[in-house]
Amino acid sequence: MSHETCRNLLSQLSDYIDGELEETLCAEIEQHMAGCPDCRAVVNTLEKTIELYRTTERAEVPIDVQSRLYKVLKLDSLDHSF
Amino acid sequence: MSGGNTFLKRLQTGDPLAFAQLVEENQGQVYNLALRMLGDPQEAEDVLQETFLSAYKALPGFEGRSSLSTWLYRIASNASLMRLRRKQPDTISVDEPLTLDAGNSLPRQLVDWSNLPEEELLSSESRQAMDEAVSELPEPLRIVFILRDLQGLSTAETGEVLGLSEGAVKTRLHRARLWLRERLSTYFAERMR
């Protein structure tokens, strides 16, 4: 990966993956990728990286952490049924 | 987030039920941000407490220029960054221009591992490698990546939380993603052998 076109593509990849790139530029990227296995690999693995992170589960706030938080905030005597 | 001026007025006049509701609805986002930023449950708990204590004190002066959720993210981000800076005083401030080369170099790992089986990609060992990679991201990139890609804020909201332009958020996010791709590629390429 050293060609000027590859460098240009690399700088626009996040916008491309986020769907924020103009259609004509997307078409240029796709045309380039069709003949450049290195760029194809970078795009595929970058998309996968983002997908893997976006699907990570959020941690639940542990019950004991919640209890201490409410105590510190002096909210522990309230009924939390909003 | 319970919205509207009425809710804000109740908060600003010290209504404990309204404040408890604010805590209830936002503690998850604050805790997850701190945990991902600091990688330590005890420190995440400390940031959680600090954030809501600070918010309680600052609520009377809150002008509503951003949403309460964005405002809490800002307090929690600052608290997390302060802790990191206390531990590593030489680190770079999030609002300084980026001069570090992280994520700005050409990709070195060109193996396409994206079609590895799901059980390999989603294994607990892979998740651990992913967490480690995030924890090693330089702070100015890490905070943007966490807010944008893990917490799901928009580019504009992330900029509002961190006091950065949308262009700066996009640049940092892009560098973070490339950096993480490189790290995960090293890890998953090993699994393809």
Interface residues (C-beta under 8 A of the other chain):
Chain A: M1 S2 C6 R7 L10 S11 L13 S14 D15 P37 D38 R40 A41 V42 N44 T45 L46 E47 K48 T49 I50 L52 Y53 R54 T56 R58 A59 E60 V61 P62 V65 Q66 R68 L69 Y70 V72 L73 K74 L75 L78 H80 F82
Chain B: S2 P16 L17 F19 A20 Q21 V23 E24 Q27 G28 Y31 N32 L35 P41 E45 L48 Q49 F52 L53 Y56 L106 P107 Q109 L110 V111 D112 W113 S114 N115 L121 L122 S126 R127 M130 V134 F145 D149 L150 G152 K170 L173 H174 R177 L178 L180 R181 L184 S185 F188
